């Protein structure tokens, strides 16, 4: 896995703010010198709002549970709308500016598989897990063609969004995994976390939150795109 590249993230956030309607924090400064704080860092504006928690999960307790079903549905739809907005932006403008400040990254699923293989090989030094090995072999064998490439968020889920009091998206966060790939890379990731925060942790889907099928249908409505490979990308995300 590549180390987080703050100069690339700075360039991407700047480009996203200038060329898309996706709400992102305004980045002010980039400091590459690790001498000041021990590592490079960014300075960005504070964004007022609140984010769904991971621990404890937002579906078990907290402000999302306290919302009405209608407000929960609105919150989720706004999040999906931000993802759709990113995928309708001109990838050439965003990606070119992104690449000005980072090493060249190959686009598409082949690069994603190679990168995650490298990470798996590193973690497997203490022993391999048969299920993970079998899953990786499956995604290698069944990988789809990259019919369309867009700038993908890379970590598309509710927990990486700050929401306003009216459930609007105030800021989309955590762009370290951003890449140029099929839009279904993000959609599969998004769908996986819908399932994780229900059947994955053994709790019912909160009223107002959409089912997996409803998420896919709404994304198609927002973007006009198909989702023929979403099953693959959901497995890849897992």
N, C-alpha and C positions, 0 to 999 in steps of 0.2 A: 504494500500500500504506500502511496506517496505521502510524504509529510504535508501537513497543511501549509499552503502557500498564501501568506497574507497579502503579498503584493498582487497576486492574481485575484484574490477575493476583493481587495480594494478596487481594482479595475472593474471587476464585474458589478459590484454594488453601484459604482459611479455610473457605469453604462446603463444598468437597469433603471436607475433613477432618472436618467436623461432620455431614455428611448422607450420606456414601457410605462404602463399604468400600474405595475405591480408595486405595492407599497413596500419600501425597504428603508432601513435606517439611513440617515444621511451620514456618510463617512467624511470626517474632517481631516485627519492626518494619518499617515502611515510612518511608522518608525522601524526601519530594518535593523538598526544597531541593537544587539541584545544586551549591551552594557548597562542600559538604563534600568530595565526591569528583569533582566535575566533571559529574555527572549524577545523577538520582534512583537510589535503590537499595533492595533488599530485604535483610533479614537473616533467614536461616532456619537450622534445625538441620542439622548435618552428618549425612548418612546413610551408614552403613557398607555397603560392597558394591562391586560392580564393574559396569561397563557395557560392552557390545559396542562395539568400536572402528570408526571409519569409515576411518581412514588410519593403518596399513593396514587393509583391510576385515576384519571379524571372521571372515569365511569363509575367509580366506587364512592367517592366523596369529593366535596369541593364545590366551586361555583358553577361548574357545568351541570352537576347533578341538581343544583338549586334552580336552574333555569326551567322555564316552561317547555313542553315539547315543541311548541312553535318556535321559540327562541333558539332551542338546540338545532332545529332544522335550518333556521336562518344562518346560524353560526357555521354549520357544516357547508351549506351551499355557498356562503361567501368564501370559505377556504378553497373549495373546489373552483370557484370562479377566478380566484387569484392564480391557481395553477393553470387554468385554461388561458388566462390572459398572458402568462409567461410563454406558453406554447404557441400563441398566435403572434408573438413579437418576431421581428426580423432577426433570424439567428446570425446572419452575416455581420450585421452591425455589432451585435452583442459579442459574438465570438471573436471577431477580429480585435476589438478593444480588449477583451479578456486575454487574448494571446500576447498582446504587447508586453505584458508583465508576468508571464509564466512560461515555463518550458513547453514546447510543442506537445500537445496531447492528441493522440489519434482518436477519431470519433467512433462511435458505434459500439455494438455489443461485443465484438471481438476484443476490443481494448478492455472493456469492463470485465470480461471473463479472465483475461490475462492478469489484470490487476488483482482481482479477488483470488485467483489461483496463487499468486505470489504471497498474498496475505495468509491464505490457508496453509501453504507450505511452511511459512514461518511459524505459525501457531502449532503446526503438527509435529514440531520437533519433540514434543513431549508425548506424542502418540496420536495416531489417526483415529477418527471416529467413522465407523462403517457407514452410517446413515448419511453423513456429510459427504463422504467420498462418492456414494451412489448418487446423491443429489447433484453433485458437481458434474459427474459423468452424464447425467440426464440433460442438464442445461447445455453442456457442450454438444451433445449429439443432436439436440432439437433446436438449436439456436436459429432464429428467424433471420430473414434478410432485413437490412436497414433500408426500408422503402423511403423513409423520410427522416431527416435529422433536424432536431430543434435544440435550443439550449434547455437542458433539464436541470432542475433544482438539485436532484440527487438524494435529498432526504425529505421527501414530500410527506408530511404528516401534520396533524393538528398541533402536536406538542412543540412544533417549531414555528408557531405563529403567535403573535400578540394581537389580541382582539380588543376593540373598543367597547364601551358600555352598551352600545347598540348592536353588538355582535359583528360589526364591520371589521375587516382586516386592517389593523393599524401598521403591522410590519411583518414581513416574511424574513425569517432568520436562518442561520446555519447553512451557509453556501459552500462549505468546504468540499462537498462531494459533487459540485456542479460539473456538468460535462455536456458534450454534444452527442446526442443519442436519439433513439426513437422516443416520441412523446409517451409511448406506452411504458417506458422504463419508469417514469414518474407515476403514471397511473397504476401500474402494478404495485409499486411501493405504497401508494396511498391506499389502495384496496386492501393490501395485506394488513395494514395497521387498523383498518376498520374491523377486520376479522379478529385481529389479535386482541383488541380491547372489547371483545365480547366472548366468542367461543374460546379464544386463546387463553384467557384467564378465568374462564368458567363463570361468566356473568351474562345475564341477558342483555341484548342490545338495548341501550337507553331509548325510550320513546322519543320520537322526533329525529333520531339519527337514521340515516338511510341504510338499507341493506347493500350488500355488495353489488347486486344487480342494479339497484337504483343509482348507485354511484356511477357505474359504467354508463348507464343510459343517460344520466344528466351530463356527464363529461362529453359524450357524443353530441348531445344537444347544444352544448356551449361552444364546441369547437368545430362541429361538422365533420369530425374525423371518425373513422372506424376504430374498432378495438379488437381486431381479429387475433392479436398476439398477446392480449392482456393475461391470459392464463399462464403463458410462458413467463412473462415478466413478474407475475405474482410469485411463481415458484422460484425465479431467480432472486427476488427480494428476500424470500424466506431462507 
